[in-house]
Amino acid sequence: MALGIIALSGWALLPYVTYRIAPSAFVNAELMRVTAPFAGQLSPDLPRKGEYFQRTRLVPLVETHSPDRRHLMDLDQQLAVSTKRAELARRQLDEIAELDRKLRERSEDYRSGVVARLSHEIGETEAEKGGCLAEARQRNDVAGRMERLVKLGISSQIRSAEAQASQEATATRCQMAEERLQRLKTELESAEKGIYLRGDANDVPSSQQQRERLVLRRQELETDLLQNCSRSAQLATEIAEERARLERLGHYDLSLPAAHVVWSVAASPGSMVIEGQSVFDFADCEHRFIVAELPERDFEKIKAGDAAAVRLLGSREWKTGQVRQTRGSAAYADDRLLAARVPRPDPGSITVEISLPRDETSADRSGFCDIGRQAEVRFERPATGLLQLISGQLKWLTAGLALDQPFL
């Protein structure tokens, strides 16, 4: 019996010798808060508090009955104005094209008329030149005869001078006809190219000048048409996006994540909510962790990534967790949104977070995924020197007690 009492005492003392045991530990998890994306009425089919989602599910969250459509109406009005301006510019371009066609025909008719007139004038000048050359030859013959008669004494010197004067006058008219003929040919060549050299006319007719002004106006209208068409396309895209946004604002469907539990509900199903109002909170059951408190002298002995043995109170199953982080007592309070309140550590203590292995079956069976449940956490001590000897002896006594049990 004495050996049994000693072995029982050693069995009770063994964990404190071989492990660092946290005096306080509990299960915690981060929360995901869902708020109303816009003002409206909540769906009557909202999830209830404590409901666990094994897989992702899509549920209606909120509906609106009077969305603000002022921006859409303004965009529609701008699109109508841009479309009307584009249609007006297009009609003006068509009218300018028709007027340009008529002016082009008029210019072509004018050019053809000028060319034909110059051709006739050239013909008249050539005929006049031919008659003048014939008269000049006759005047030369008469002047030669009169000169011979003067030498014979038959005619007077005055008659001979008059014949020579007539000859020179005729030669001058022939020269003028030749120069006029060259001038008309030059005008004809220019007229065939669309340039008119008459003294009382410009280089081009008024119809051609009007066509050139129409070109400038057409360029302005084409620029205006391009801008309005581009603006209309942009407005059509914005209207489509605005309609899609209003459609989304008409109702909002929430994707409920898997492995989460409804932790709290802040609004009643079917009630009216405003934009940004909290609706409910989800607790992440897949990434639960243990919050343990240890003496601050163990700060250097507990590192991120170290293994820890975890057992929930009331359960016989031990699980292996991993240290996530360690914070001292003077650190600021944790500002994360957590399901369980983390008390500020006492002076001389540290807070250690240990991640739990994923166990969806256990989380599904337990209420609220065991969040807030007390736990036992052990950190294994390095077995060296005297500690190794005492641990070995205690384990030997514990084994001996197990062998003596049938005889008791």
Rosetta blueprint (number, residue, H / E / L):
1 M L
2 A H
3 L H
4 G H
5 I H
6 I H
7 A H
8 L H
9 S H
10 G H
11 W H
12 A H
13 L H
14 L H
15 P H
16 Y H
17 V H
18 T H
19 Y E
20 R E
21 I E
22 A L
23 P L
24 S E
25 A E
26 F E
27 V E
28 N E
29 A L
30 E E
31 L E
32 M E
33 R E
34 V E
35 T E
36 A L
37 P L
38 F L
39 A L
40 G E
41 Q E
42 L E
43 S L
44 P L
45 D L
46 L L
47 P L
48 R L
49 K L
50 G L
51 E L
52 Y E
53 F E
54 Q L
55 R L
56 T L
57 R E
58 L E
59 V E
60 P E
61 L E
62 V E
63 E E
64 T L
65 H L
66 S L
67 P L
68 D L
69 R L
70 R H
71 H H
72 L H
73 M H
74 D H
75 L H
76 D H
77 Q H
78 Q H
79 L H
80 A H
81 V H
82 S H
83 T H
84 K H
85 R H
86 A H
87 E H
88 L H
89 A H
90 R H
91 R H
92 Q H
93 L H
94 D H
95 E H
96 I H
97 A H
98 E H
99 L H
100 D H
101 R H
102 K H
103 L H
104 R H
105 E H
106 R H
107 S H
108 E H
109 D H
110 Y H
111 R H
112 S H
113 G H
114 V H
115 V H
116 A H
117 R H
118 L H
119 S H
120 H H
121 E H
122 I H
123 G H
124 E H
125 T H
126 E H
127 A H
128 E H
129 K H
130 G H
131 G H
132 C H
133 L H
134 A H
135 E H
136 A H
137 R H
138 Q H
139 R H
140 N H
141 D H
142 V H
143 A H
144 G H
145 R H
146 M H
147 E H
148 R H
149 L H
150 V H
151 K H
152 L H
153 G L
154 I L
155 S L
156 S L
157 Q H
158 I H
159 R H
160 S H
161 A H
162 E H
163 A H
164 Q H
165 A H
166 S H
167 Q H
168 E H
169 A H
170 T H
171 A H
172 T H
173 R H
174 C H
175 Q H
176 M H
177 A H
178 E H
179 E H
180 R H
181 L H
182 Q H
183 R H
184 L H
185 K H
186 T H
187 E H
188 L H
189 E H
190 S H
191 A H
192 E H
193 K L
194 G L
195 I L
196 Y L
197 L L
198 R L
199 G L
200 D L
201 A L
202 N L
203 D L
204 V L
205 P L
206 S H
207 S H
208 Q H
209 Q H
210 Q H
211 R H
212 E H
213 R H
214 L H
215 V H
216 L H
217 R H
218 R H
219 Q H
220 E H
221 L H
222 E H
223 T H
224 D H
225 L H
226 L H
227 Q H
228 N H
229 C H
230 S H
231 R H
232 S H
233 A H
234 Q H
235 L H
236 A H
237 T H
238 E H
239 I H
240 A H
241 E H
242 E H
243 R H
244 A H
245 R H
246 L H
247 E H
248 R H
249 L H
250 G H
251 H E
252 Y E
253 D E
254 L E
255 S E
256 L E
257 P L
258 A L
259 A L
260 H E
261 V E
262 V E
263 W E
264 S E
265 V E
266 A L
267 A L
268 S L
269 P L
270 G L
271 S L
272 M E
273 V E
274 I L
275 E L
276 G L
277 Q L
278 S E
279 V E
280 F E
281 D E
282 F E
283 A E
284 D E
285 C L
286 E L
287 H L
288 R L
289 F E
290 I E
291 V E
292 A E
293 E E
294 L E
295 P E
296 E H
297 R H
298 D H
299 F H
300 E H
301 K H
302 I L
303 K L
304 A L
305 G L
306 D L
307 A E
308 A E
309 A E
310 V E
311 R E
312 L E
313 L L
314 G L
315 S L
316 R L
317 E L
318 W L
319 K E
320 T E
321 G E
322 Q E
323 V E
324 R E
325 Q E
326 T E
327 R E
328 G E
329 S L
330 A L
331 A L
332 Y L
333 A L
334 D L
335 D L
336 R L
337 L L
338 L E
339 A L
340 A L
341 R L
342 V L
343 P L
344 R L
345 P L
346 D L
347 P L
348 G L
349 S E
350 I E
351 T E
352 V E
353 E E
354 I E
355 S E
356 L L
357 P L
358 R L
359 D L
360 E H
361 T H
362 S H
363 A H
364 D H
365 R H
366 S L
367 G H
368 F H
369 C H
370 D H
371 I L
372 G L
373 R L
374 Q E
375 A E
376 E E
377 V E
378 R E
379 F E
380 E E
381 R L
382 P L
383 A L
384 T L
385 G L
386 L H
387 L H
388 Q H
389 L H
390 I H
391 S H
392 G H
393 Q H
394 L H
395 K H
396 W H
397 L H
398 T H
399 A H
400 G H
401 L H
402 A H
403 L H
404 D H
405 Q H
406 P H
407 F H
408 L L
